[in-house]
Amino acid sequence: MNGITKEEVTEYIALRWGTRAEYIFKNSPNTGIFRHHENKKWYGALMRVPLSKFGSKKGGSVNILNYKCDPVLLARLIDGKSIFLLII
């Protein structure tokens, strides 16, 4: 399955909103946090998550973007192919 790469996501965010990922977690050095310029609150987190966290018996991991947005926008974004809503 061809998907969007971590690099493509971070570049898109940089071009669209002018922010770069901050890598602030010592125990998860590949997790990038994106913050608003004005208030410094985070609006997104890009992280690598093992498939086993989702109940999969397959090995490996996937990139996950946890993105804060308006619920109306979220409903329009979910396509079931590259953008999913997962409630645990």
Secondary structure as GFF3:
##gff-version 3
##sequence-region A 1 88
A	DSSP	alpha_helix	6	17	.	.	.	ID=ss1
A	DSSP	beta_strand	32	35	.	.	.	ID=ss2
A	DSSP	beta_strand	42	50	.	.	.	ID=ss3
A	DSSP	three_ten_helix	51	54	.	.	.	ID=ss4
A	DSSP	beta_strand	61	67	.	.	.	ID=ss5
A	DSSP	alpha_helix	71	77	.	.	.	ID=ss6
###
